[in-house]
Amino acid sequence: MIPSADYSVVDTQSRSGVSWAAIFAGAAAAAAVSLILVVLGAGLGFAATSPWANEGASAKALGISTIVWLLVTQIIASGLGGYLAGRLRVKWANLHGDEVYFRDTAHGFLSWAVATLVAAMLILGTAGNLVGAGASAASQAAGVTVAAGGAAASQASDDSLGYFVDGLFRGEGPAPVSDDAANGVAARILAKGAAGDGALAPEDRAYLAQLVAQRTRMTQAEAEARVDQVMAQIQQLKTDAKQAADTAAKVAAWTALWTFVALLCGAFFASVAALYGGRRRDHVQWVEGDYVAHRTIQR
């Protein structure tokens, strides 16, 4: 027969080392505090910005403050959730200190993981609803635009060949045509130049300058200067668009990297806080029944 004292040891060894109630409690607290801090940060951000130019916080200052607030949110919310998970977990008796250290750290990490997964599901659910609404609107609009689809495709095909069609009928000088026809020819020449390296072919530049001179009564030299000016403006627009795209890509990359860093900080502080909470839990002095009865009689 196994002594009665050994039954408690066997029961303790066979018990799971995971206190899911404490983990879910810590995750719920972390998610709630994170939501509160995110709402507060959004309010402060809206208060610091302005729709008017040269007023309110700059984009750089707003980006830095957003990163700092994200780090603070992860540290505070994850730390609180980890501390609660460690403080509320079941006490493990007859365990080595290293095992208790590992279990406390694991409880903090699991509470952070559960809270992060819940937040991700909420974010993805909101994004899914927006995408579903957009898809529904697109499907309703599809019935309206399907009839015009063939005409639009035919027009796009004509525009892609319009430049070459215009070249078939070029003479020594531009023929007198209507304003709409002249604008169409000029637009196709400019589009062809902008699609390339931003420079017009010599024959296109000369023909377009003749067309401008014919419509505006400028000299050939003035018309060529105006053509060069317009092409420079188009080239500047292309450069600005490329810079904006590069800036957006860099912002997205830095946002992803700093989000990764913030999540790592959250996991670390949740684990450390759970370790501290577990130590506080183990140092709690339990009040015996006789002591309680004695204190009651004295009162």
N, C-alpha and C positions, 0 to 999 in steps of 0.2 A: 504494500500500500504506500501511496505517496503522502508524505506528511502534509498537514494543512497549510504550512507555510510555503510549501513548494507550489501549491495550486495558484497562488497569486503571481508567482514568478512565471509559470507557464502561461497564465492568462495575459500577463504583461508582454511577454515575448510574441505571442500570437496576435496581439492587437495591432491595427494599422498605425503607422507612424504619421499619417496625414490627418489633420483636423480640418475637414472641409468646412465645417460651420465657421471656424475662425477665418479661414481663407476667404469665404464668400462675404463675411462681415467686413473684412478689410477691403475687399474689392469694391463692395458697395460704397463704403466710405470714400475710397479713392476716386471712384467715378463721380460721386456727388460733389466732392470738393473740386475736382477737375472741371466739372460743368460750371460751378459757381465762379471759379477763377477765369475760365474762358469767357463767360458772359461779362464779367467785370473788365477783362482786358479789351473785349470788343467795344464796350461802352467808353473806356478811356481812349481807345483808338479813334472812334468816331468823334469824340470831343476834341481831340488834338488836330484833326484834319479839317480842311475847309474846301468848299467847291470853287473858291476864287483863287486865281493865280497869285503866287508869291505871298500867300497867307497860310497860316497853320504850319504844322510840322512838315519837313521835307520828306521826300520818299526814302532817302537814306536813313534819316533819323527814325522814321516809322518802321523800316525794315529791321534796324538794330533793336529797337524797343520790342518788336514782335518776337524776335529770337530770344531776347532776355526774358520776356514774359513767359514764353513757352518753356524755357528751362526752369524758371521759378515755379510754374504750375506743376511740372512733372516732379520736381523735388518735394514740394509741399504735399501734393496729393498722394504721390506714391509713398513718401515717407510716413504719412499718417496711416495709410492703408496697411503698410508693412508693420508698423508698430502695433496696430490693433490685432493683426493676424498673429503676431508673436506673443502679445500679452494675453489674448483670449484662448490660445491653444491649450490642449490637454497637457497636464504635467507628466513628463516621462520619468518614472522612477527607475533606479538601478541601471542607468545608462552612462556610458563614458562621455566625458566632456566634449570630445570631438564629434561624437554622434549627435549630441544635443546642438552643437554649433551648426552642423550641417542641416539638421531638420529645421532649426529656426531660420536659417538663411533660405532654405527651400520654401518655407511657408511665406516669407516675404516676397520671394520671386514669383510664386504661384499667385499670390494676391495681385501683384502688379500685372501678371500675364492675363488673369481673368478680367481685370478692369480694362486693360488695353483691348482685349478682344471684344468686350461689350461696346466700348467706344467706337471701335472699327466697324462693328455691325451696325451701330446706329448711323454712322457716317455713310456707310455703303447703302443702307436702306433709304436714307434721305436722297442720296444721289440716284438710286434706282427709281425712286418715285419721280424725280425730275426728268430722268431719261424716258420713263414710261409716258409722262405727260407730253414730252416733246414728240415721242413716236406716235402718240394718238393724234396730236395736231398735224403731224406730217402725213399720216394716213388719210386724214380728212381733206387735207389740201391736195393730196395726190389725185383725187377724183376730179378736182377742178383744173389741174395743170396737165392732165394726161392728154387732153385734146390739143393743147398747144405744144406738146412735146415734139411732134414731128415737124412742125413749122419752125420751132426753135433750133432743132438739130440741122434742118436744111439751111437756115440762116447762118448758123455757125460755120457750116461747111463752105458756104459762099464767102463768108468773111475771111476764112483761112486762105482761100484762093484769090481773093479780091486784089491783093497786091500784084500777083502775077498776071491777072486779067488786065489790070491797069497798064502794065508794061507792054501788053500786046498792042495797045492803041496809042502809045506815045508817039508824038511827032517831033518836029523841030522845036515847037513851043506848045504850051498848053492851049487847047481849044477852048473857046468861050462856052462855059457850061453854067448851070444854075449853082447857087450858093451851096445847096445840099450836096450836089455831086462833087463840087470842089472840096468841101469839108470832108467828104468821105474819102477822096483820093489822098488828101493831106493826112488824115487820121491813119490810113493804112500804111503810108510811108513812114510816119513817126513810130507806129507800132512795130514795124519791121526793124527800124533802127534801135528802138528801145529793147527789143527782144534779143538783139545781138550784144555787141560790146559797148553799146551806147553811142556809136558813131554812124552817121549816114554814109552810104556809098556815094562816091563823087557824082555819079549820074543822078542819083536820087536827090542829093542836095541841090544840084543845079536845077533840076526840074521843079523841085518844091519852091526854090527861090523865084523862079520864073512865074510860078502860079501865084505866089504871094505878091510879087511885083505887079502882076496883071490885075489882081483884085484890089490892091491898096494904092496903086500908082506910085510905088516907091521905085527907086533905082535898083539895079541888079545888086549892087554892093550893099545897099541898105537891107534889101530883102534877104540876102545871104547872112548878114549880121543878125537879123531877127531869127532866122532858122537856127543859127548856131546858139543863140540865146535860149530858144525854146528847148533845144536838145540838151543844153546844160542844165536847165531846170528839171527836165525829165530824168537826167542822170543823177541829179541831186536827190530827187524823190526815191530813186532806186537805192541810193546809198543810205538814205535815212531809213528806208524799210529794212535793209539788211542789218543796220545797226540796232534797230528796234527788235528784230528777230534774235540777234545775238544777245542783246540785253535780257530778253525774255527767257532765253535758254539758260543764261547764267543765273538768273533769279530762281528759275525752277530747280537748277542743280544745287544751288546753295540752300534753298529751302528744304530739299530732300536730305542733304547732308546734315543740316542743323536739326532737322526732325529726328534723324537717326541718332545724333548725339544726345538730344533731349530724352529720347526713349531709353538709351543706355544709362543716362544719369538717373532716370526714374527707376530702372531695374536695380541699380546699385544702391540707391538710397532706400528703396523698399526692403532690400535684403539686410542692409545694415540696421535699419530701424526695427525690423522684425527680430534681429539678434538682440538688440537692446531691450525690446519689449519682452522677449523670452527670458532674458536674464532677470528682469524685474519680476516676471511671473514666478520664477523659481525661488526668488528671495522673499516671497510673501510669507509671513508668519501666520500659520493657521491657528485660530483660536479654538481651544478644546472646549468640550461641553461643560466640564466642571468649572473651568475658568469663567465661562459665561454665567453659569448659575451663581457663582460666588459674587460676581459683579452685580448681578441682579439683586441679591439679598442685601448687599451693602447699600444700594440705592433705596 
